Amino acid sequence: MFGKFFRAHNAKTGGTGLGLSIAKGFADAMRGRIEVENLPERGAKFSVYLPAESNSLSYHEND
């Protein structure tokens, strides 16, 4: 599914089959991940997780 030029056997025509491969490449390069979940009768859900350094984030309570 994340390979270049991949298209499902029943996919509509159009597109190049590169989108998920490119997204996975970016996620991998940033030490993240992509997960896919099958949603019956609704398609698929893709989630992208990217790491963040907690010391570079600022959180202000009661500002």
C-alpha positions in Angstrom: 0.0 0.0 0.0 2.9 2.4 0.7 4.9 1.3 -2.3 5.4 3.5 -5.3 2.7 3.3 -8.0 0.5 1.1 -5.8 -3.2 1.1 -6.7 -5.9 -1.2 -5.3 -7.3 -3.7 -7.8 -10.7 -1.9 -7.7 -9.4 1.7 -7.6 -10.9 4.3 -9.9 -8.6 5.6 -12.6 -6.6 8.7 -11.9 -3.7 9.6 -9.7 -0.2 8.2 -9.9 0.0 6.0 -6.9 2.7 8.1 -5.3 0.8 9.9 -2.5 1.1 7.4 0.3 4.7 6.5 -0.7 5.7 10.2 -0.4 3.8 10.6 2.9 5.5 7.5 4.4 8.9 8.8 3.2 8.4 12.1 5.0 7.2 10.3 8.2 10.1 8.0 8.1 12.6 10.8 7.6 11.2 12.6 10.6 11.3 9.4 12.7 7.5 9.1 12.7 5.0 6.6 11.5 1.8 6.2 9.5 -0.9 3.8 10.6 -3.9 2.7 8.6 -7.2 1.4 9.9 -10.0 -0.2 7.8 -13.4 1.4 8.4 -16.0 -1.0 7.1 -18.3 0.6 4.6 -16.5 4.0 5.0 -13.0 3.4 3.6 -9.8 3.8 5.5 -8.4 6.0 8.2 -4.8 7.1 8.0 -3.1 8.6 11.0 0.3 10.3 10.9 2.4 10.5 14.1 5.5 12.7 14.2 7.7 13.1 17.3 8.2 16.4 19.1 10.8 17.3 21.6 9.1 18.3 24.8 11.8 20.8 25.7 11.2 22.7 22.5 7.4 23.1 23.2 6.1 25.8 25.4 3.0 25.3 27.5 1.7 28.2 29.6 -1.0 27.5 32.2 -3.3 30.3 33.3 -1.8 32.9 30.9 
